[in-house]
Amino acid sequence: MPQRKAITNALQLIFRGIDDLKQAFNGRRNFTIDGRLVGDIGEVLAELEYDLVIDEVQQPDHDATTPTGSRVQIKATFKDSLTLSSVPELYLGLKVYEDGRFEEVYNGPGIIIAEHFKHRKGIGVKLLSFPVKTLKALQAQVPEDKRIKHRV
C-alpha cells in the first residue's frame, strides 16, 4: 500500500523535525503535534526576532515579557486567520510560511483589536478567529513606540 507507506514516511519526517526543534530550543517548548506545534514555533520565532523573553512555563493569556515588563500574547498561523481569547497588553501575530519565513501580521496593544471587534459576541472572553488581512490593517494604527521592538 503506497499510501500507507507515505503516511509512515511523512510522520517519521514530522517527528524527526519536532525532535530537532526540541533539541535546538533546549526543551523550552514541547512542539507537540496535537495542538501546540504552530504556537510553539511562533513563540520561539518571536523570541529570536523580537526583544522579548518567552515564559519558561506556558501561561493561558500571555507567552512572553518585554524588557519593560509588558506582557505579550504570541499567536502564529500558517493560514489566513489568527485567534484571540482574552485582551492581552500586547499582541504579536505572525503568519509563518513552510520555508521558515514569517510575516508580522499585528504587533501592538491588544485593546486595539478588541475595540475594532467589540461587536463580536464573546470578544475577550472566548477564543475567536480574526482575519489576517484585518489585523494587518489594524496594525497601521499602532504607533512605533507601542510595538514590540525587533532585536538589533
N, C-alpha and C positions, 0 to 999 in steps of 0.2 A: 504494500500500500504506500505509494509515493506521498500521499497527503499526510499520512500518519508520520512518516519519516520527516516530512517538512516541519510538522509541529514539534517533534522531538528536537530537531536541529535548531529551530528558532528559539525554543525555550532554553536550550543549552547556551546559546549566544546571549540571550537576555540575562540569564542568571550569572554568566561569566562577567557581563557588563556591570551588574549590580555588585558583585564581589569586588570588581575593580574600583567602583565608586566608594564602597565601604572602606577599602584599604587607603585610597587616596585622601579621604577625609577622616581617617583615624576613628571610624565608628561614631562620628559626631551626629550622623543621621543614619537611619536604618535602611532607607531606599527600598522599602517593601513594595513588592509588585502589586499588592492588592489594596491600593488606595493612597499611599503616601509617596510613591516614586516621583511623580511630576513635581509635587510640592517640595520634596527634599532637594531635588535638582535645582529648583528655583531659589531655594534658601541658600544653598552653597554658591550658586552663581552670584546672588546678591552680595554675599559676604566677600567674594573675590573682587567684585567690581565697585562696590559702594562702601562708604565709610560707616560701617556698622558691624556689630558682632551678633551672630545668631545665638540664641539662648542654648545653653547646654541641655536643658530639659525642655522639651516641646511644651508650649502653652496653648490653650484653646484660642485666645484672641490676639496674641502678639507672638512674633517669631524672633525679633531682634531688638537691639538698642543702639541708638546713635551715640557719638561721643558726648553730646549734650544731655543725654538721658531720655531722649524721646523714644517712645515705644513704637515699633514698626510691625505691621502685618504684611507678610510677603505672600503673594499669590502668583502662580505660574500656570500657563496653559500651552498646549500645542494646537488649540482650536481657536475659535473666534469669540470666546466669552471668558470672563473671569468671575469668581464668586466673592461674596462678602456676606458675613453673618452678623457681625457687630460693627460698630463705628469706631475704627481704630484712630489713635492720634495721628499716625502716618500710615499710608497705604502705598505699597510698591507692587505694581502689577507688571509681570513680564510675559511676553509671548516668546516661547522657545521654539527653535527650529531643529529639525533632525540632524543637521550638521553641527549643532552646538552653538550656533549664533543665537542671540536673543535680541528682542526689541523691547525697549521701555514703553509700556502702554500708559501707565499712570504712576506718578511719583509726587505725592503731596498729602495734605491733610485729608483724612477720611471723611470729614464733615462735608466737604465739597461734593463728594459722591452722594452722601446721604441726603443732602439738601436737594440735589438735582432729581433724585429718585424718591423724594418724600411721599409722592402719590402712590407708590407701590406698597401694597399691604405686606407687613412683616419686615419692612426696612429696618435694619439694625437689630433685629430680633431673631430672624431665622435666615438660613442660608438661601441667598438669592443669586441669580446669574445676571451679569451685565455685559452688553456687547463691547468688544474691544474698541470698535470704531467710536462709540460714545465716550468711553473712558479716555481715549486719545484726545478727543475734542475738549473734554473737561480739563485735561492737563494743561491746555493752553491758558487756562485761567489761573494757574498756580504760579506765583512769583518765584523766581530762582531761590530766594532766601528761605522759602518754605519747603524746598525739596531736599531729599537726602543727597548729600554730596557724593560725587564719584571719587574713588581712590585716586591719588595722584601718582 
